[in-house]
Amino acid sequence: MKHKIIDRLHEEEGFISGEKLSEEFGLSRTAIWKHVNALREDGYEIESVTRRGYRLISSPDIINYDEIKGELTASVIGKKLIYFQSIGSTNDKAKELAAKAEEGTVIVAEEQTSGKGRLGRSWSSPGRKGIYASIILKPDMEPFNAAKLTLLGAASVALALEDCGIESQIKWPNDIIIGGKKVAGILTEMSCELGIVNYIILGIGINVNQSVEELPPELVDKATSLRIAEGKAIKRKHLLAQVLNRLDELYVQLKVTGDIEQALDICRERSAVIGKDIIVVQGRKQRPGHAVSINHDGELMVRFDEGLEQVISGEVSIRTEYGYV
Ligand code: BTN
């Protein structure tokens, strides 16, 4: 009911009386008043004036469906959004729900208590500071192609940031960087059988409004947030809607054409690695090389001492004047 009341307050330009609300929703005025108070506790600023009623002054930057649905244009991604105040990991929750969930279902949380990064690392996910979202995808593709979806995720984040006026670069395959520091990452997980993908979970983590003190101290040299990089707080709900809309465009294109050429172009144009000396870390091996391009399959083409090779996965460090980062 709370959701219906906030929708109604959003709709109304000025005041709406308690009487009208109680008539419309078939509730007593006391019940309406209780719901309004619960909404205030959620962070909505609602003015109440005797004989005039209630008026919505401002909404909190929360990323539930009610708050972002007005901005969603998606045809597949985000048709259903499951919201948590706090959760271990949205990727884990998405995996739990994936078998029965509709493709495009998004799991979001205000906070993750065991956020996961790539390669068994953790992902710092303090409450209401970042975007922590996992999207359930069921593409008709061979499992060996699944890594391409990471690039789709990275391209969507870069485009969404651009929609918000923020320039970023993509460090193949899954990092979004600003000013040489990581601001977002993608964690792609898959369930498959021989030749068939059951589902893919595309986990997107963006550091949005963390201050320097709110970043893990050991990462301050390597990581940043949009707020630190831009010098101002960013509306998470707007950014999340843009990410989902951009991902929807690229994903629908993949479904229709079977390729990810547009996403690849975005990754190439905004690449932080192409043309750079890099180190490719694969397991225990560290191989210095020169990043040449990203090929049609989304693989990184690297010139090593032994010659030109495709790199399918791995981690890349880029050479800077201070060494490799
Ligand atoms: C990385 O760069 O290492 C990937 C980070 C991915 C973090 C996101 S936050 C939402 C989703 N849930 C998780 O536990 N991880 C991903």
Residues whose N, C-alpha, C, O or C-beta is under 5 A from the ligand:
A	BS01	BTN	S89 T90 N91 S114 G115 K116 G117 R118 W123 I131 Y132 A133 S134 N174 G185 I186 L187 G203 I204 G205
